Amino acid sequence: MVELSLRAWEPVFASSAEVMGGEICRREYPDWRVSQRGAVEEVCTGGKAEVWVAEDEAAGGVVGFVAVVLEGEEEAGKRAGAVEMLAVDPELQGRGVGTLLTGFATEWMRGRGVTLASIWTGGDPGHAAARRTYEKAGYTALPLVRYYKAL
């Protein structure tokens, strides 16, 4: 799953670098592959997230994954959930795998008493496919702006 995610997010980080500029991007992500590898390993083995994979035997096995983190108490009626991570093999993007994973994760959260689910992604061109997937699943975008300055 780590290698799949690195392939999937390579164009995303390239887009971020273009938007942020080289110097800021190097400071924010000195080696995005190392930090992203660690993030995927943590979400998959750290015990905080529930993780599911999408498999396609014709494509050679795992073609995507989704990780969900729950917060709050189910009994309190204010349970929140977040899609912490989602990746789809670049060769299968645009074929509904991300939509399937997002829908599965959303319904799983609903079944666990989640009353507010969230997903976040970037506003740059490299994240356009993710935004389409989340909007297709009924999530509402909250426009945010994050500013950077190299010092």
Phi, psi and chi 1 to 4 in degrees:
 res  aa     phi    psi   chi1   chi2   chi3   chi4
   1 MET       -  -31.9  -71.6 -167.9  -40.4      -
   2 VAL   -62.3  -48.5  170.5      -      -      -
   3 GLU   -64.4  -39.8  -65.1  -52.0  -43.0      -
   4 LEU   -59.0  -46.7  176.9  147.8      -      -
   5 SER   -65.7  -37.4   67.5      -      -      -
   6 LEU   -64.2  -40.0  -66.1  177.1      -      -
   7 ARG   -65.8  -41.7  -72.7 -167.3  -41.8  -85.5
   8 ALA   -66.4  -38.0      -      -      -      -
   9 TRP   -94.1   -3.5  -66.7  -36.1      -      -
  10 GLU   -56.6  -49.5 -174.7  166.6    7.6      -
  11 PRO   -66.1  -27.5   12.5  -18.1      -      -
  12 VAL   -66.4  -46.7  170.6      -      -      -
  13 PHE   -68.1  -33.3  -81.8   95.6      -      -
  14 ALA   -63.9  -41.7      -      -      -      -
  15 SER   -64.9  -43.2  175.1      -      -      -
  16 SER   -60.2  -42.0  -64.8      -      -      -
  17 ALA   -62.8  -39.6      -      -      -      -
  18 GLU   -66.1  -41.7 -171.1  171.9  -44.4      -
  19 VAL   -72.2  -43.4  170.1      -      -      -
  20 MET   -77.3  -27.8  -64.2  170.0   82.9      -
  21 GLY    92.9  149.4      -      -      -      -
  22 GLY   -57.0  -46.9      -      -      -      -
  23 GLU   -64.8  -47.7 -176.2   61.6   29.2      -
  24 ILE   -65.1  -42.4  -68.2  172.2      -      -
  25 CYS   -61.7  -42.1 -170.4      -      -      -
  26 ARG   -62.7  -34.4  -80.4 -171.4  -64.3  -81.0
  27 ARG   -75.1  -39.5  -69.0  179.1 -171.0 -161.4
  28 GLU   -73.9  -40.7  179.5   69.5   11.0      -
  29 TYR  -129.5   76.3  -52.5  109.5      -      -
  30 PRO   -54.2  -40.3  -19.8   27.3      -      -
  31 ASP  -146.3   90.3 -172.7  -21.2      -      -
  32 TRP   -59.4  -31.7   73.6  -95.1      -      -
  33 ARG   -64.6  -41.3  -74.1  175.5 -177.7   82.2
  34 VAL   -67.2  -47.5  170.4      -      -      -
  35 SER   -67.2  -38.1   59.9      -      -      -
  36 GLN   -70.2  -38.3 -153.5   57.7   41.9      -
  37 ARG   -57.4  -47.5  176.8  179.0  -63.8  -82.1
  38 GLY   -62.2  -39.9      -      -      -      -
  39 ALA   -65.7  -42.1      -      -      -      -
  40 VAL   -66.6  -44.6  171.9      -      -      -
  41 GLU   -60.8  -41.7  -70.4  172.0   -8.2      -
  42 GLU   -65.0  -46.2  174.1   61.9   27.0      -
  43 VAL   -66.3  -31.5   82.2      -      -      -
  44 CYS   -82.6  -25.7  -69.3      -      -      -
  45 THR  -124.6   -6.7   64.0      -      -      -
  46 GLY   -75.1  -12.9      -      -      -      -
  47 GLY    86.7   -4.4      -      -      -      -
  48 LYS   -89.3  -31.0 -176.1  177.6  173.8 -173.9
  49 ALA  -108.6  152.0      -      -      -      -
  50 GLU   -94.7  133.8  -63.9  -71.7  -24.9      -
  51 VAL  -127.7  135.7 -178.7      -      -      -
  52 TRP  -128.8  150.8  -63.0  -87.3      -      -
  53 VAL  -117.3  152.6  -61.1      -      -      -
  54 ALA  -104.8  130.8      -      -      -      -
  55 GLU  -118.7  148.6  -65.3  179.9  -65.7      -
  56 ASP  -143.4  107.3 -177.2  -23.4      -      -
  57 GLU   -60.5  -37.7  -73.2 -173.8   27.3      -
  58 ALA   -63.3  -30.3      -      -      -      -
  59 ALA   -90.5   -3.5      -      -      -      -
  60 GLY   100.5   19.5      -      -      -      -
  61 GLY   120.3 -132.0      -      -      -      -
  62 VAL   -69.5  127.3  174.6      -      -      -
  63 VAL  -118.8   -3.2  -63.0      -      -      -
  64 GLY  -178.6  167.0      -      -      -      -
  65 PHE  -154.0  158.9   73.2   94.5      -      -
  66 VAL  -138.0  142.6   63.4      -      -      -
  67 ALA  -125.9  134.3      -      -      -      -
  68 VAL  -124.8  139.2  173.6      -      -      -
  69 VAL  -120.2  132.2  174.2      -      -      -
  70 LEU  -103.0  146.3  -60.7 -179.4      -      -
  71 GLU  -136.0  151.9  -61.5  173.5    1.1      -
  72 GLY    85.8  176.3      -      -      -      -
  73 GLU  -103.3  130.4  -63.1  -60.8  -39.3      -
  74 GLU   -58.4  -40.2 -172.6  172.6   -3.6      -
  75 GLU   -67.7  -27.9  -64.1   79.6   30.5      -
  76 ALA   -75.5  -11.8      -      -      -      -
  77 GLY    74.2   10.4      -      -      -      -
  78 LYS  -126.0   45.5  -66.9 -175.4  179.0 -179.7
  79 ARG   -84.9  131.8 -166.6  163.1 -150.8 -163.5
  80 ALA  -112.1  155.3      -      -      -      -
  81 GLY  -142.2  151.9      -      -      -      -
  82 ALA  -137.6  135.6      -      -      -      -
  83 VAL   -76.0  105.9  172.8      -      -      -
  84 GLU   -77.8  -33.1 -170.7   78.9   10.1      -
  85 MET  -158.1  141.7 -162.1  171.7  -80.3      -
  86 LEU  -147.3  132.8  175.1   75.6      -      -
  87 ALA  -145.3  143.6      -      -      -      -
  88 VAL  -131.5  137.4  175.6      -      -      -
  89 ASP   -51.1  129.6 -172.4  -52.8      -      -
  90 PRO   -55.4  -31.4  -19.4   26.1      -      -
  91 GLU   -72.5  -15.0  -66.2 -174.4   21.6      -
  92 LEU  -115.1    5.2  -66.9  171.0      -      -
  93 GLN   -65.7  146.2  -69.9  176.8    2.1      -
  94 GLY    86.1    5.6      -      -      -      -
  95 ARG  -113.4   13.2  -62.7 -174.3 -172.4  171.8
  96 GLY    94.8   -0.4      -      -      -      -
  97 VAL   -65.3  -45.5  176.5      -      -      -
  98 GLY   -63.7  -39.3      -      -      -      -
  99 THR   -64.1  -43.6  -61.3      -      -      -
 100 LEU   -60.5  -47.7  178.5   72.7      -      -
 101 LEU   -64.4  -42.1  -72.1  166.4      -      -
 102 THR   -64.0  -44.5  -57.6      -      -      -
 103 GLY   -62.5  -43.4      -      -      -      -
 104 PHE   -60.7  -48.1  175.8   85.3      -      -
 105 ALA   -61.8  -41.2      -      -      -      -
 106 THR   -64.2  -46.2  -58.1      -      -      -
 107 GLU   -67.2  -35.9  -71.5  -51.1  -49.8      -
 108 TRP   -62.4  -43.1 -176.7   84.6      -      -
 109 MET   -62.4  -44.4  -73.3 -173.7  -82.3      -
 110 ARG   -56.7  -42.9 -175.8 -172.8  -37.7  -85.2
 111 GLY   -67.2  -16.9      -      -      -      -
 112 ARG   -99.8   12.7  -61.8  -54.2  175.9  -80.2
 113 GLY    85.6   13.1      -      -      -      -
 114 VAL   -69.2  130.8  168.7      -      -      -
 115 THR  -106.6  -11.7   57.9      -      -      -
 116 LEU  -146.5  116.6 -178.4   63.1      -      -
 117 ALA  -108.9  146.6      -      -      -      -
 118 SER  -137.6  156.8   65.6      -      -      -
 119 ILE  -145.8  140.1  -60.1  173.4      -      -
 120 TRP  -126.9  152.9   70.5  -90.9      -      -
 121 THR  -157.0  174.3 -168.7      -      -      -
 122 GLY   -83.7  162.1      -      -      -      -
 123 GLY   -97.7    0.6      -      -      -      -
 124 ASP   -79.3  167.1   59.6  -75.3      -      -
 125 PRO   -57.0  -31.4  -26.0   34.9      -      -
 126 GLY   -67.2  -18.7      -      -      -      -
 127 HIS  -100.9    7.5  -72.6   90.6      -      -
 128 ALA   -58.2  -42.3      -      -      -      -
 129 ALA   -63.5  -39.6      -      -      -      -
 130 ALA   -63.8  -43.8      -      -      -      -
 131 ARG   -60.8  -42.9  -69.5 -169.0  -55.3  -85.6
 132 ARG   -61.0  -43.0  -78.4 -169.0  -58.8  -84.6
 133 THR   -61.2  -46.3  -63.9      -      -      -
 134 TYR   -69.3  -39.6  -55.4  151.7      -      -
 135 GLU   -67.0  -37.6  -70.4  167.5   11.0      -
 136 LYS   -61.5  -32.3 -171.1  175.6  178.2 -178.8
 137 ALA   -82.9    1.1      -      -      -      -
 138 GLY    94.5    7.4      -      -      -      -
 139 TYR   -79.0  145.9  -75.4   79.2      -      -
 140 THR  -104.0  129.8  -59.3      -      -      -
 141 ALA   -79.1  136.4      -      -      -      -
 142 LEU  -108.8  111.1  171.1   62.8      -      -
 143 PRO   -62.9  123.6  -18.8   29.8      -      -
 144 LEU  -127.1  153.4  -61.1  172.5      -      -
 145 VAL  -128.7  131.1  178.9      -      -      -
 146 ARG  -120.3  124.2 -173.3  174.7 -163.5  165.9
 147 TYR  -102.6  146.0  -69.1   93.7      -      -
 148 TYR  -129.6  151.7  -68.0   87.7      -      -
 149 LYS  -149.8  126.7 -179.7  176.7 -179.5  165.7
 150 ALA   -75.1  130.7      -      -      -      -
 151 LEU  -115.4      -  -58.8  177.1      -      -
